[in-house]
Amino acid sequence: MCSKCSDNIATRNIIADLKKGEKLTGTNYDIWYKKMTFLFNEQELYEHLPTTMTRPPEGNTTQHRRDIEVFEAWSKKDRCARFTLLSCMHDDLIGAYEHCAIAKAMWDQLMFHFGGTSQV
């Protein structure tokens, strides 16, 4: 089996674990954080957790069109990151974080509320 295939299997296993029972509950933040970091690295989404991007102002130049393309690609990945975060937390927590407009805001709030509070 090629290493890329085994990486994909490992990623799918982590996603399945996170979705079926190892979702963030508030008391398992440390291990959840590690798994999410691995998952986001594997999905090439980790860059969305520490960054923000705003829509470029209107314009009609070649540079503006490139800026819009970059923003739209970033926005699409950011939505994926937000969805992944929400789908990997317990249902009771989703309502408290679904209002976050970008993945970074959600990631930061989760770290603020739960970071260092896990019971191992």
N, C-alpha and C positions, 0 to 999 in steps of 0.2 A: 504494500500500500504506500502511495506517495506521501510525503510529509504534509503537503497541502491538504490532501484528503483526510489525514488523521487530525490535522488542525481543525478542519471543518467539523469533523465528528466531535471533537472535544468541545468546540464552541456550541454546537447543537446540544450536547449533553448539559453544559452549564446553563444554557437558556431553558432547557426543559426542567432542570432542577429548580431554577429561580422561579419559573412559572407555576410549577406544581406544588411546591411546599417550602422552598427556602427563600421565600419573598421577604422583603424587609418588613419586620414587625415592630421595630423600635428597640428591641433588646438584642438583636443580632447584627447591629450595624457594622461592626468591624469585619466580620467574615463576608457579609453582603457587599461591603465597599471593595474588598479585595476581589471578589468574583466579578463585580461590575467593572472594575478597572481592567481586569483581564478581558472581559467580554468586549468592552469598548475599544481596547487596543486591537483585538482580533478583528473587529468590524470596522476598523479605521474611523472610529467616531470619537476617540478620546480627545482630539483637538477641540471639540465643541464644548467640553466641560470647563476649560479655563478661559474661553474666549467669547467675545460678543462681536456682532457685526450689525451695522445699520444700513438700511436701504439707501443707496446713493441718491442725491437730489436729481430731479428731472433734468434731462439734457438730451441733445440730439447729436452727439459726437460718437466717433468710433470708440473712444476711451469709455464713454458713458455706457455704451452697449456691452463692452467687456466687463465693466464694473457691475452691471446688472446681472450678467451671466454668472459672475463669481458669487454675488450675493444670493442669487436664486439657488445655485448649487449648495452653498453653505446652508441656506434656509431649509432645503430639502433634507440634508443630513441632520440638521439640528432638530427638525420635527421627528425624525427617526430616533434620535437620541432621547428626546422627551418621551416618546411613546414607549421606548424600551425601559426607561426609568419607571414610568407609571405602571407598566405591565409586570414589573418585577418588585412591586411592593404590595403589601397586604391591602385588601379592599378598604379597610378602615382608614388607611392613610391617604388614599388617592385624592379624596376631596380636599385635603389640606394642601396639596401640591399641584393639582392640575391647573391652577390659575397662573402658574409661572409661565411667562411668555417664551423663555428660552431655556435650553438645557442647563446652561451655566447657573442661572438663577435657582433652578430646582436643586442642582447638585450642591450649591453653596448653602441653601436652606437646610437640606438634609444633613449636611456636615455640621451646621450650627446646632440643629436640634438633637442629633443623635451621636455625633462624633465623640468617641471616648466613653460612651455610656453602656457599651455592650457588656453582657455578663458571659464570660467564657467558661 
